[in-house]
Amino acid sequence: MADLSKLRVGLSGSASMLVTEERLATRVGSGDVPVFASPMLIAIMEAAAVDCLSSHLPDDHQSLGVHLDVNHSVPTPIGLTVTATATVKAIDGRKVIFDVSASDGVDRIGSGVHTRIIVDTARFMARIAAKSPPRV
């Protein structure tokens, strides 16, 4: 079992993202209104959780997102910067549960809960390689 003793409830991380044309719902296929896309909100929330864990995991381990329950409640136009925060609210073995939220500098635009699992990188990659179809 990996040493996860550096993980503790209350740790937090953050990530920011400028709302650009490439990050709009109209561009990523998640809607017909030119506002910050929900898939991008999810991505920035996951990035905040990764940031939170990055310096607290053993070198040969990483985290994988396995569950999100997110509310995207306020639209954000192009040109604003979205900042997400992830705070560890529970740890259960290899499972880490975060409270996540995001703001665009004007409003809180979303919030929710995100779960990540800590994995041994080499073991995980071996499983992926075994599952991958042969290259032609």
C-alpha positions in Angstrom: 0.0 0.0 0.0 1.3 3.5 -0.9 2.1 6.0 1.8 -0.7 8.5 1.6 0.0 10.0 5.0 0.6 13.5 3.5 -3.1 13.7 2.5 -5.4 15.3 4.9 -8.8 16.9 5.0 -8.6 20.7 4.3 -5.9 20.6 1.7 -6.8 22.7 -1.3 -5.7 23.5 -4.8 -6.7 25.9 -7.5 -6.5 26.4 -11.3 -7.4 29.2 -13.6 -8.5 29.5 -17.2 -9.2 32.4 -19.5 -12.5 32.1 -21.3 -11.5 32.1 -25.0 -13.3 31.3 -28.2 -12.0 27.6 -28.0 -13.6 27.2 -24.5 -17.1 28.3 -25.4 -20.1 25.9 -25.5 -20.6 26.7 -29.2 -17.0 25.5 -29.9 -16.9 22.4 -27.8 -20.3 21.1 -28.8 -22.1 21.5 -25.5 -24.6 24.2 -26.5 -25.6 27.0 -28.9 -24.8 30.0 -26.6 -21.3 31.6 -26.7 -20.5 31.2 -23.0 -18.0 29.2 -21.0 -18.7 25.5 -21.6 -19.7 23.1 -18.9 -17.1 20.6 -20.0 -14.5 23.3 -19.5 -15.8 24.0 -16.0 -15.4 20.3 -15.2 -11.9 20.4 -16.6 -10.8 23.3 -14.5 -12.4 21.8 -11.4 -10.4 18.6 -12.0 -7.3 20.6 -12.6 -7.8 22.2 -9.2 -8.0 18.8 -7.6 -4.9 17.6 -9.4 -3.1 20.7 -8.2 -4.2 19.9 -4.6 -2.8 16.4 -4.7 0.3 17.0 -6.9 2.8 17.5 -4.1 1.2 15.1 -1.6 1.4 11.8 -3.5 4.3 9.4 -3.8 6.3 9.9 -7.0 5.1 6.6 -8.5 1.4 7.4 -8.0 -1.2 9.7 -9.5 -4.9 10.4 -9.2 -7.7 9.7 -11.6 -11.1 11.4 -11.6 -13.9 8.9 -11.2 -16.9 11.0 -10.3 -18.3 14.5 -10.6 -21.5 16.0 -9.4 -21.4 19.6 -10.6 -23.9 22.5 -10.9 -23.0 25.1 -13.5 -25.3 27.8 -12.4 -24.1 31.1 -13.9 -22.9 31.8 -17.5 -19.5 33.4 -18.2 -18.7 35.4 -21.3 -15.5 35.4 -23.3 -12.7 37.4 -21.8 -13.2 36.6 -18.1 -11.0 34.3 -16.1 -12.5 31.3 -14.3 -10.8 30.1 -11.2 -11.6 26.8 -9.6 -10.8 25.6 -6.1 -10.8 22.0 -4.8 -10.7 21.3 -1.1 -10.3 17.8 0.3 -13.4 17.0 2.4 -12.9 13.3 3.0 -10.3 10.5 2.5 -11.3 6.8 2.4 -8.2 4.7 1.6 -7.3 5.5 -2.0 -10.5 7.6 -2.5 -10.3 11.4 -2.1 -13.4 13.5 -2.1 -13.3 17.2 -2.9 -15.7 20.1 -2.6 -15.2 22.1 -5.8 -16.3 25.6 -6.7 -15.5 28.1 -9.5 -15.8 31.8 -9.9 -15.4 34.1 -12.9 -14.4 37.1 -10.8 -18.0 38.4 -10.8 -20.1 35.5 -9.7 -19.7 32.0 -8.3 -20.5 30.1 -11.4 -20.5 26.5 -10.2 -20.0 24.1 -7.4 -20.1 20.4 -6.6 -18.3 17.3 -5.4 -15.5 15.5 -7.2 -14.0 12.1 -6.4 -10.5 10.9 -7.4 -8.8 7.6 -6.8 -5.0 7.3 -6.1 -3.3 4.7 -8.3 0.1 3.2 -8.8 1.1 4.7 -12.2 3.1 1.7 -13.5 0.4 -0.8 -12.5 -2.3 1.4 -14.0 -0.4 1.9 -17.3 0.1 -1.9 -17.6 -3.6 -2.5 -17.3 -4.2 0.1 -20.0 -1.6 -1.5 -22.3 -3.2 -4.9 -21.8 -6.6 -3.5 -22.7 -5.4 -1.6 -25.8 -6.0 -3.1 -29.2 -2.8 -4.1 -31.2 -1.4 -1.4 -33.4 -1.6 -2.0 -37.1 
